[in-house]
Amino acid sequence: MIRRVLPAPSRLLPAPLRRVITPALALAAAAGLAVAAAGCASSPGTPGGASPAASAGRAFPVTIAAANGRVTVERRPAAIISLSPTATEMLYAIGAGSQVRAVDADSDYPPGAPRTKLSGLTPNIEAIVAYKPDLVVVSYDAATLAKRLAAFSVPVLDLPAPPNLGGEYAEFLQLGEATGHLAQARREVASLRAQIARIAAAAPRHSRPITYYYELDQTYYSVTSDTFVGKLLSLLGMKSIADAAKGAAAAGGYPQLSAEYILKANPDYIILADTICCHQSAATVARRPGWASLTAVRTGHVIALNDDIASRWGPRIVDLLRTVLAAIRRGR
C-alpha cells in the first residue's frame, strides 16, 4: 500500500489514520489580504523560482513566532531540510526551492525536490545533521526535534496542520520570513486568496447545502464541516453528513462512521480521498453492499481526489476545490 501523507496526528486525525505526518487533509477557511500582487505570484501548483533580488527579503537574523515558540534564524538559510510534504510544496511555491538541500521520503512534489530516505515521523538526528542544515522545517513533534538539534545550533520551524485557511496563510508568511522570501510568500498568499474567492464565487447556489460523505479511508473515517477540509468545502455550499455523527466532536472532527449511518444519511455526493492508498473508486463504492442505492452513486456524484492533494494544506488546495467544483457544476 502506498503510504498517505496525513495531517499532524495530534491535530487532525484519529489514531487509526495516524500513518504519516503532515492532510489529509485536515486540510483550511479565510481572512483577507489585498490581491493586487496576485498576478506576480508563482502558480500554487507549480514549483516557484525567484531572482536573487526577490530572494533577498528582509535582513537577518529574524525571529519568527511559530507554533513551536520563537524561532531565530541567524542568517539566510542555504541548506534547508523539509520533513513535511506540505512544507516542501510551500518552500517551492515561495521561490525557496534552490535553498532546499533535502526533503523527506514522502515529499513527492514538486518532482525536482531532493527526495531522500529521511522520515518526518521518526527523524534520525544523525542522518539530518549529515546534510549540514541551517534550517529544518517539520509538521510534527517539533519540540522534541528542536531540543535534539539545538546541540548542533540548527533551528527548527514547526508548520503543523492548521485549523483553517488563516492558519495556512500565516504559515506561508512564517516560512517566507525564515527563508528570506517574505515578499514572495505574501504574493503567494494573495494569489491563493484570489483564486479561492473566484472558485467560491463560481459555485452554483442551492436552496439548501449540498450534503457529502468525505472518505479518508475505506473503514469510513470522515471529516466534519468544522475541519480544515470541511471549511474549504463549505465555501462551495457543502455540508458534511458526519456533522451529526455521535462522537464527532470528541474525535476532533474526524469520526469513524458506519455503513449504516452513511446509507441512512444518503449524501448528495461522495468524495474519495483514498483513491491511491486504498484503491477506491466509483466502481468499488458501487459494489459495497447497499451502496448502489445511494443518491450519489445513482447520479454519478462520486468524486475521486488525488490522495496527496487531499491530504496537504499547501498551495495545491485550489486544485482540490477546483476538482470538487467541476463535479458540482456537472451535476447541477
Summary of the structure (lengths in Angstrom):
residues: 332
radius of gyration: 19.8
end to end distance: 35.1
largest distance: 61.9
contacts: 1216
relative contact order: 0.18
helix: 37%
strand: 13%
